[in-house]
Amino acid sequence: MRERAVDRPGGSSSNEADAITAVTERYPFSAEHLRDALAAAGIAMGLVDLEGRIRDQNAALRALGDGWEPTAHDDPGTCAGYRELLRGERQRLRYTRGCKHPDGRTVWARVTLTPLGTCDGGPRLTLLTAEDITAQRELQQRLRHLRMHDPLTRLPNREFFFERLSEALGEDAAGSRVGVCYLDVDGFKAVNDTLGHHVGDRLLTEVANRLEHCVRPAGHLVARLGGDEFALLIEGSRGTAQATALAETVLAVLTAPFDIEGQRLTISASVGVVERPVLGTTATALMQAADTTLYWAKEDGKGRWTLFDPERNAHRMTRLALSSTLRSAVERDEFTVDYQPLVGLGDGVLRGVEALVRWQHPDLGRLTPNRFIGLAEENGAIVQLGRWVLEQSCRQARTWQLEHPGNAPFVSVNIAVRQVWDSDLVADVARILARTGLPPELLQLELTESAVMGSAGRPLQTLRALSEMGVRIAIDDFGTGYSNLAYLSRLPVGALKLDGSFVRGFGSDQHPNPADETIVTALVKLAHQLGLTVTAEGVESAEQAERLHAIGCDTAQGWFYARALPPEQIGSMLRQAPVRPTAARQVPRVTVRDTQVGPAQTSP
């Protein structure tokens, strides 16, 4: 039988077993013959009875140790498979098992059970063969360790971490909780750029050592996910307090200086902390939340930990959704423009209006500019949106001019910095004025103080070209930026709009602020000496309006006069005469058809 097995092409131990099986099934055999066959075989073999016990075995099997029979170790899968083998429901059973060698070490073998015929008329026997795979298994474990660990820090890598995380989120842990601390070294790129990658690698190794030393007593897993990012897994978390306490400990451990190749480095880290019940969460969702929270920690100032906030995340997701649909929303005509009156403080006459865009979102309803203008500036959609607002505003202002040729208001439109840099603003304005027929003097463009501060090159050329065209230029939110007054005389500016933060303390018995009044008085006087008009923003009460009028402000806007209104209500205001004051120090108010807009109407 041995010769038959070896003579086969690619002869192996499995061929020997097949040869023995074939012979015993075809020819009757005695116990003596079978014992001689087992002894002659070069592989570990034994005979198993109906109860799963090894009745006879050769020297090779004895050398491997004990415990190879199918009923050992109470393995339910193997026991069930053996019963199926005895019932004839399967032709062969294979399993891998580790057992103690006589010298104490663990030996691993791939065991195969094959049914045989009866021996000397006795009960049916099963042939057991065992192939020693200990060396192969150890090699596989070494290869797996290399594959699942970071070669630089020797920590578990991303693949290992996600494997453990998936196990922690398995069905067996459905009633428990899990926590993740996602860590990033602040400013690590600067270390690589200034001291070299070899110092950066040493720093990462030292960080890894401190992290491992920090979490080892508690049994938490720490892994390097890549670059300078590390993650700590808290299985069976006891709650948010445990996760945040671990984050604080980690930050404290990393604040101590690192001595690397003669360099004394002090670093900080940012940590995003997520802790939640296992039930209902996934590894992808958990790590996405951790990544988001790490970004918040860096955004909030670095060198700190931040706990995941579902409400903040919902706001972020809404911002992302709005940002991604801004451009298409302009094409779908989802925006409208309202107009807030700019009223003369001395006579209550409507001098102009400020165009304020609104987004009629199909899901979120009516959105004010503070919800989406910043997003539009970030992703560049402000150029397209700003051009649309400019044309709509000029078209509406032309309509008012035709309907009220004697007292047509100018329209004031906000211009973002990116509109100056990313588009030909002068060409856009000229084309829109020509298309709508609006005279240039009825258009005012507002730029923030920080946008025109230190203007040179293209921005300055743009402002001068627009001014030469006849368009008014105003500085919006004046007083909140650099407040460098020297540049006012060099810029083609015709108006200043004082930020509402200065106006807020005017005439208020509850929150008096004499300094604000002093500053505004000086700014108004200086502006008038430079030939500029001054508009006060955010006027909400008669007291504020009175004081602003007394110190010389020319015009004002705010809820005291009117909120931002649809175009037709502005038309109603233009058809009515202003309400004159009836007593000393009374400020003129403006009426809108049947609705008086004054001190009694101050809600947004």
C-alpha positions in Angstrom: 0.0 0.0 0.0 2.8 2.3 0.8 4.5 1.6 -2.5 1.2 2.2 -4.3 0.8 5.6 -2.7 4.4 6.7 -3.3 4.3 5.5 -6.9 1.5 7.9 -7.7 2.5 11.2 -9.4 2.9 13.8 -6.6 2.8 11.1 -4.0 2.0 12.4 -0.5 0.7 11.5 2.9 -2.9 12.0 1.7 -2.2 9.6 -1.1 -1.1 7.0 1.4 -4.3 7.4 3.3 -6.3 7.1 0.1 -4.4 3.9 -0.8 -5.1 2.4 2.6 -8.8 3.3 2.3 -9.1 1.9 -1.2 -7.5 -1.5 -0.2 -9.5 -1.9 3.0 -12.8 -1.2 1.3 -12.0 -3.7 -1.5 -10.3 -6.6 0.4 -11.1 -8.2 3.8 -8.5 -7.5 6.4 -7.5 -8.7 9.8 -6.5 -6.6 12.8 -2.9 -7.9 12.4 -2.8 -6.9 8.8 -4.2 -3.5 9.6 -1.7 -3.0 12.5 1.1 -3.9 10.2 -0.2 -1.4 7.6 -0.4 1.4 10.2 3.2 0.7 11.4 4.5 0.7 7.8 2.8 4.1 7.0 5.1 7.1 7.2 2.3 9.4 8.4 0.5 9.6 11.8 -2.4 7.2 11.7 -4.9 5.6 14.0 -8.1 3.6 14.1 -11.2 5.1 15.7 -14.2 3.1 16.9 -17.9 4.0 16.9 -17.6 6.0 20.1 -14.8 8.2 18.7 -12.0 6.7 20.7 -8.6 5.8 19.1 -8.3 2.0 19.4 -4.9 1.7 17.8 -2.3 4.2 16.5 1.2 4.1 15.0 4.3 5.6 16.5 4.0 8.7 14.3 0.6 9.6 15.8 1.8 8.8 19.4 4.7 11.2 18.8 2.3 14.1 18.1 0.6 13.7 21.5 -3.0 12.9 22.6 -6.4 14.4 21.9 -6.8 14.0 18.1 -10.0 11.9 18.2 -13.2 13.6 17.0 -14.9 13.4 20.4 -12.1 15.2 22.3 -12.4 18.8 23.6 -16.2 18.7 23.4 -16.1 20.4 20.0 -19.8 20.3 18.9 -19.0 20.8 15.2 -16.5 18.0 15.0 -18.7 15.6 17.1 -21.7 16.3 14.8 -19.6 15.8 11.7 -18.4 12.4 13.1 -22.0 11.3 13.6 -22.8 12.2 10.1 -19.8 10.2 8.9 -20.9 7.1 10.8 -24.4 7.4 9.3 -22.9 7.5 5.8 -24.1 11.1 5.2 -20.5 12.2 4.3 -17.5 10.4 3.0 -14.8 12.2 4.8 -14.4 14.6 7.8 -11.5 17.1 8.2 -10.7 19.4 11.1 -7.7 21.2 12.5 -6.8 20.8 16.1 -4.1 21.9 18.5 -2.9 19.5 21.3 -0.3 19.3 23.9 3.0 17.6 22.8 4.7 15.4 25.5 7.4 18.1 25.8 4.7 20.7 26.7 4.5 22.7 23.5 1.3 22.9 21.4 1.2 20.9 18.2 -1.2 21.6 15.4 -2.4 19.0 13.0 -4.9 18.7 10.1 -6.9 15.6 11.0 -8.8 13.5 8.4 -11.3 10.7 9.2 -12.2 8.2 6.5 -14.7 5.2 7.1 -13.2 1.7 6.7 -14.7 -1.7 6.4 -15.1 -4.1 9.4 -12.0 -5.8 10.9 -12.3 -9.6 11.6 -16.0 -9.3 11.5 -15.9 -6.7 14.3 -17.5 -3.2 14.3 -16.9 -0.7 11.5 -13.8 1.4 12.1 -12.6 4.8 10.9 -9.2 5.7 9.7 -7.7 8.8 11.3 -4.7 10.5 9.7 -3.0 13.6 11.2 -0.7 15.9 9.3 1.6 18.1 11.4 1.1 21.7 10.4 2.7 23.4 13.3 5.4 25.1 11.3 3.0 26.1 8.7 0.6 27.6 11.2 3.4 29.5 13.0 4.5 30.9 9.6 1.0 32.0 8.9 0.8 33.7 12.3 4.0 35.5 11.7 2.8 36.7 8.3 -0.5 37.7 9.8 1.3 39.7 12.5 3.3 41.5 9.9 0.2 42.2 7.9 -1.8 43.4 10.8 0.9 45.6 12.5 2.6 48.9 11.6 6.2 48.3 10.7 7.4 51.6 12.2 5.7 51.7 15.6 4.9 47.9 15.9 1.4 48.9 16.9 -1.7 47.2 15.4 -2.5 48.9 12.1 -5.8 50.1 10.5 -6.8 46.6 9.4 -6.2 45.1 12.8 -8.1 48.0 14.5 -11.2 47.6 12.2 -11.2 43.8 12.7 -11.3 44.3 16.5 -13.9 47.1 16.2 -16.1 44.8 14.1 -15.8 42.1 16.8 -16.7 44.7 19.5 -19.8 45.6 17.5 -20.9 42.0 16.9 -24.1 40.4 18.0 -22.6 39.0 21.2 -21.9 42.5 22.4 -25.3 44.0 21.5 -26.1 45.0 25.0 -22.8 46.7 25.8 -21.2 50.0 24.8 -18.1 51.0 22.9 -15.8 54.0 22.8 -13.2 55.4 20.4 -10.6 58.1 20.9 -9.3 59.2 17.5 -6.0 61.1 18.0 -3.9 63.3 15.7 -0.6 65.0 16.4 -0.9 68.7 15.9 1.6 70.3 13.5 3.4 67.0 12.7 4.0 68.1 9.2 6.2 71.0 10.5 8.4 68.4 12.2 9.0 66.5 9.0 9.5 69.7 7.0 12.0 71.3 9.4 13.8 68.4 11.1 13.5 65.7 8.5 11.4 62.5 8.2 13.8 60.5 10.3 13.1 62.7 13.3 9.4 62.5 12.5 9.5 58.7 12.5 11.3 58.7 15.8 8.7 61.0 17.2 5.9 58.8 16.0 7.6 55.8 17.6 7.9 57.6 20.9 4.2 58.7 20.8 3.2 55.1 20.1 5.2 53.9 23.1 3.6 56.5 25.4 0.1 55.6 24.2 0.7 51.9 24.6 2.1 52.4 28.1 -0.9 54.6 28.9 -3.6 52.2 27.8 -2.0 48.8 28.5 -3.1 48.6 32.2 -6.7 49.1 31.3 -6.5 46.6 28.4 -7.6 49.0 25.7 -6.4 48.6 22.1 -4.2 51.4 20.6 -3.5 51.3 16.9 -1.8 53.5 14.3 -4.2 54.2 11.5 -1.7 55.9 9.3 0.5 59.1 9.2 0.3 60.8 12.6 -3.2 59.4 13.4 -3.8 56.9 16.2 -7.0 55.3 17.6 -7.8 53.9 21.0 -10.6 51.3 21.3 -12.6 51.0 24.5 -14.5 47.7 24.4 -17.3 47.3 27.0 -17.2 51.0 27.8 -18.7 52.1 31.1 -19.9 55.4 29.6 -18.9 58.8 28.3 -16.9 59.7 31.4 -14.5 56.8 30.9 -13.8 57.8 27.3 -13.2 61.4 28.1 -11.1 60.6 31.1 -8.9 58.4 28.8 -8.6 61.3 26.3 -7.5 63.6 29.1 -4.9 61.1 30.3 -3.6 60.7 26.8 -3.3 64.5 26.2 -1.5 64.8 29.6 1.0 62.0 28.7 1.9 63.6 25.4 2.5 67.1 26.8 5.8 66.0 28.3 8.8 67.0 26.0 10.4 64.4 23.7 14.2 64.1 23.5 15.0 62.9 20.0 18.5 63.0 18.4 19.5 66.1 20.5 16.2 67.8 19.7 13.8 68.7 22.6 10.3 68.6 21.0 7.1 69.6 22.7 3.9 68.6 20.9 0.2 68.7 21.4 -2.6 66.4 20.1 -6.2 66.7 19.2 -8.6 63.9 20.1 -12.1 63.2 18.9 -14.1 61.1 21.4 -17.1 59.0 20.4 -19.0 56.8 22.9 -22.3 55.0 22.3 -24.2 51.8 22.7 -23.2 48.9 20.4 -26.8 48.3 19.3 -27.6 50.2 16.2 -24.1 51.4 15.3 -21.6 50.2 12.7 -17.9 50.4 12.4 -18.2 52.8 9.4 -20.6 55.2 11.2 -18.6 55.1 14.4 -15.3 56.0 12.7 -17.0 58.6 10.6 -18.3 60.3 13.8 -14.8 60.0 15.3 -13.2 61.6 12.3 -15.7 64.4 12.4 -15.1 65.0 16.1 -11.4 65.1 15.6 -11.9 67.8 13.0 -14.0 69.7 15.5 -11.2 69.4 18.1 -8.7 70.9 15.6 -11.2 73.6 14.6 -11.8 74.5 18.2 -8.2 75.3 18.8 -6.2 72.0 18.9 -4.5 70.5 21.9 -7.8 69.3 23.3 -10.4 66.6 23.2 -13.9 67.1 21.8 -16.9 64.8 22.4 -19.2 63.9 19.5 -22.3 66.1 19.5 -25.3 64.8 17.4 -26.8 68.2 17.1 -23.6 69.8 15.9 -23.2 67.0 13.5 -26.7 67.4 12.1 -25.9 71.1 11.6 -22.7 70.1 9.8 -24.6 67.7 7.6 -27.1 70.3 6.8 -24.3 72.7 5.8 -22.8 70.1 3.5 -26.2 69.4 1.9 -26.7 73.2 1.4 -23.2 73.6 0.0 -23.6 70.8 -2.5 -26.9 72.2 -3.9 -26.2 75.9 -4.0 -25.3 76.1 -7.7 -28.2 74.0 -8.9 -30.5 76.0 -6.6 -29.6 79.2 -8.6 -30.4 77.4 -11.8 -33.8 76.1 -10.4 -34.7 79.7 -9.4 -35.1 79.0 -5.7 -33.8 82.4 -4.6 -35.7 85.6 -4.0 -34.6 89.1 -3.1 -36.1 91.2 -0.3 -35.2 94.9 0.3 -34.6 96.7 3.5 -35.3 100.5 3.5 -32.5 103.0 4.1 -34.3 106.0 5.5 -33.2 109.6 6.0 -32.8 110.3 9.7 -33.8 114.0 9.3 -36.9 113.7 7.1 -38.0 110.0 7.0 -37.6 109.9 3.2 -36.8 106.6 1.7 -33.4 107.1 0.1 -32.4 103.6 -0.9 -32.8 99.9 -0.2 -30.4 97.1 0.6 -30.9 93.9 -1.4 -31.0 90.8 0.8 -31.2 87.4 -0.8 -33.4 84.6 0.6 -33.3 80.9 -0.3 -36.7 79.3 -0.6 -35.4 75.8 0.1 -37.7 72.9 -0.9 -37.1 71.0 2.3 -35.9 73.6 4.9 -38.1 76.4 4.0 -37.1 80.1 3.8 -33.4 80.6 4.6 -31.8 83.9 5.5 -28.3 84.9 4.1 -26.5 83.9 7.3 -27.4 80.2 6.5 -25.8 80.0 3.1 -23.7 83.1 2.1 -20.7 81.8 4.0 -21.0 78.4 2.3 -21.3 80.1 -1.1 -18.1 82.0 -0.5 -16.3 78.9 0.6 -17.2 76.8 -2.5 -17.2 79.6 -5.0 -20.9 79.6 -5.8 -21.0 83.2 -4.5 -19.9 84.3 -8.0 -22.9 82.8 -9.7 -25.3 83.7 -6.9 -23.9 87.3 -6.6 -24.3 87.9 -10.3 -27.9 86.7 -10.1 -28.7 88.9 -7.1 -27.1 91.9 -8.8 -29.2 91.5 -12.0 -32.4 90.9 -10.1 -31.8 94.0 -7.9 -31.0 96.2 -10.9 -34.0 95.0 -12.7 -36.2 95.8 -9.7 -34.6 99.2 -9.2 -35.3 100.1 -12.8 -39.0 99.2 -12.3 -39.2 101.5 -9.3 -37.5 104.3 -11.3 -40.0 104.0 -14.1 -42.9 103.9 -11.7 -41.6 106.7 -9.5 -39.3 108.9 -11.6 -39.2 111.7 -9.0 -38.2 109.7 -5.9 -36.7 106.4 -7.1 -34.4 104.9 -4.5 -31.0 103.5 -5.2 -30.4 99.8 -4.6 -27.4 98.7 -2.5 -26.0 95.2 -3.3 -23.4 93.3 -1.2 -20.3 92.2 -3.1 -18.1 89.3 -1.8 -14.3 89.4 -2.1 -14.4 86.3 -4.4 -16.6 88.2 -6.9 -13.8 90.7 -7.3 -11.1 88.1 -7.7 -12.9 85.2 -9.4 -14.9 87.2 -12.0 -14.8 90.3 -14.1 -17.0 92.4 -11.8 -16.7 95.6 -13.9 -17.8 93.7 -17.0 -20.6 92.1 -15.1 -21.9 95.4 -13.7 -21.7 97.1 -17.1 -23.5 94.3 -18.9 -26.3 94.2 -16.2 -26.8 98.0 -16.2 -27.0 97.9 -20.0 -29.4 95.0 -20.0 -31.7 96.4 -17.3 -31.4 100.1 -18.3 -30.7 101.2 -14.7 -28.7 104.4 -14.4 -25.3 103.7 -12.6 -26.0 106.3 -9.9 -29.0 104.2 -8.7 -26.7 101.3 -7.9 -24.5 101.1 -4.8 -22.1 98.2 -4.2 -21.2 97.3 -0.6 -17.9 95.7 0.3 -16.8 94.8 3.8 -14.0 96.8 5.5 -11.7 93.9 5.5 -12.2 93.3 1.8 -11.0 96.8 0.8 -8.4 97.2 3.5 -5.0 97.6 1.9 -6.6 97.4 -1.5 -4.1 97.3 -4.3 -3.7 95.8 -7.8 -6.9 94.3 -9.2 -9.3 95.1 -6.3 -8.3 98.8 -6.4 -8.5 98.9 -10.2 -12.0 97.4 -10.0 -13.3 99.9 -7.4 -11.9 102.8 -9.5 -13.4 101.5 -12.7 -16.8 101.1 -11.0 -16.7 104.5 -9.5 -15.8 106.1 -12.8 -18.7 104.3 -14.3 -21.0 106.2 -11.9 -21.7 103.4 -9.4 -21.6 104.2 -5.7 -19.2 102.3 -3.5 -19.9 101.8 0.2 -17.9 100.1 3.0 -20.2 97.8 4.9 -19.9 96.8 8.6 -17.4 99.7 9.2 -15.7 99.6 12.5 -15.5 95.8 12.8 -12.3 95.3 10.8 -8.9 97.1 10.8 -10.5 100.6 11.2 -7.5 102.1 9.4 -8.8 105.5 8.5 -5.9 106.5 6.3 -7.0 104.5 3.3 -10.4 106.2 3.1 -9.0 109.2 1.3 -7.3 106.9 -1.3 -10.3 104.7 -2.2 -13.2 105.7 -4.4 -15.7 105.3 -1.6 -18.9 107.4 -1.2 -20.5 106.0 1.9 -19.8 104.3 5.3 -22.2 101.9 6.9 -21.6 101.7 10.6 -21.9 98.2 12.1 -24.9 97.6 14.3 -22.6 96.7 17.2 -21.9 100.4 17.7 -25.6 101.3 17.5 -26.7 98.8 20.0 -25.7 100.9 23.1 -27.2 104.1 21.8 -30.0 105.6 24.0 -30.3 102.4 26.1 -31.0 102.8 29.8 -30.3 99.1 30.3 -27.0 98.9 28.4 -25.5 102.4 28.1 -22.2 102.6 26.4 -20.8 106.1 26.2 -17.7 104.9 24.4 -19.7 103.8 21.4 -21.3 107.2 21.1 -18.0 108.9 21.3 -16.5 106.6 18.6 -19.5 107.0 16.3 -19.5 110.8 16.7 -15.8 110.9 15.7 -16.3 108.6 12.7 -19.3 110.6 11.4 -17.4 113.9 11.7 -14.4 112.4 9.9 -16.6 110.8 7.2 -18.3 114.2 6.5 -15.0 116.0 6.2 -14.0 113.4 3.6 -17.2 113.9 1.7 -18.8 110.6 2.7 -22.3 109.9 3.8 -22.9 107.7 6.9 -25.6 105.0 7.3 -26.3 103.4 10.7 -27.2 99.8 10.6 -29.3 97.8 13.1 -31.5 100.7 14.4 -34.2 99.1 16.6 -35.6 101.9 18.7 -36.6 105.6 18.6 -33.9 106.4 21.2 -31.2 105.0 19.0 -32.5 106.9 16.0 -32.7 110.2 17.9 -29.1 110.0 19.1 -27.8 109.0 15.7 -29.7 111.9 14.1 -28.3 114.3 16.7 -24.6 113.3 16.0 -25.1 113.7 12.3 -25.7 110.3 10.8 -27.4 110.7 7.3 -29.4 107.6 6.9 -30.4 104.5 9.0 -31.8 101.0 8.5 -33.1 98.5 10.9 -36.3 97.0 12.4 -37.3 100.4 13.8 -38.1 101.4 10.2 -38.8 98.2 8.5 -37.5 94.7 8.1 -36.5 93.4 4.7 -39.6 93.6 2.5 -40.8 92.1 -0.8 -40.6 94.5 -3.8 -44.3 95.3 -3.9 -44.2 96.7 -0.3 -41.3 99.0 -1.2 -43.4 100.3 -4.0 -46.2 101.0 -1.5 -43.7 103.0 0.6 -42.7 105.1 -2.4 -46.3 106.0 -3.1 -46.7 107.5 0.4 -45.3 110.6 2.0 -43.1 110.3 5.1 -44.7 110.9 8.4 -43.4 114.2 9.8 -42.5 114.5 13.5 -45.3 116.0 15.7 -43.2 116.8 18.7 -39.7 117.8 19.6 -37.0 115.1 19.2 -39.5 112.7 17.5 -37.9 110.7 14.7 -39.8 110.5 11.4 -41.2 107.1 10.6 -42.2 105.5 7.4 -45.6 104.0 6.6 -46.2 101.0 4.4 -49.7 101.0 2.9 -51.9 99.9 5.9 -49.1 98.7 8.1 -47.1 101.3 10.1 -43.4 100.3 10.5 -41.9 101.9 13.5 -41.0 101.3 17.2 -43.9 98.9 17.7 -42.7 96.6 15.0 -39.2 95.4 15.9 -39.4 91.6 15.4 -37.3 90.1 12.7 
